[in-house]
């Protein structure tokens, strides 16, 4: 009976400790940002965030739209009309040059896109499928910080 009470007491002490730690981290996160309806950052604060989250100049250029599209140089970037089907065959009644310029299968499309993505990452060090920055109130801030702001209900998540 004595061991049972010790186990119960230890359990409750651990639970209280965990909850206390969680509460403290939430309070610290709330204290890290300005608690107003508008979010604002100084240049120094932004630079500190960029260093903290390893944001590169190319990450910033990508977020501003200053880097080329990662599909540039592929069949998907330009004036060609690309038709993607499960089999890679055009549907009956469709004519090349009228309804489409190029036809391919879904696996072919995925392969081209993945190769373009890998080449883009090699060239620019930026993953177009996983940007590191999000725009909040006109500021480019790391995704992790944007999530904190949403968690703290300081900004609404854009859909």
URMO-V508438 format. One record per pair of residues at least 24 apart in sequence whose C-alpha atoms are under 8 Angstrom apart, sorted by sequence separation. I is the first residue (numbers start at 1). GAP is how many residues later the second one is. If there is no record, write none. Layout:
I:GAP / I:GAP
This chain:
84:25 / 74:38 / 71:42 / 74:42 / 71:45 / 70:46 / 71:46 / 70:47 / 70:50 / 70:58 / 62:64 / 58:66 / 59:66 / 58:67 / 59:67 / 58:68 / 63:68 / 63:70 / 63:71 / 59:72 / 59:73 / 60:73 / 59:74 / 55:77 / 63:77 / 60:80 / 55:87 / 53:89 / 50:91 / 49:92 / 50:92 / 49:93 / 46:95 / 39:97 / 40:97 / 39:98 / 41:98 / 38:99 / 40:99 / 39:115 / 38:116 / 37:117 / 36:118 / 37:118 / 29:119 / 35:119 / 30:122
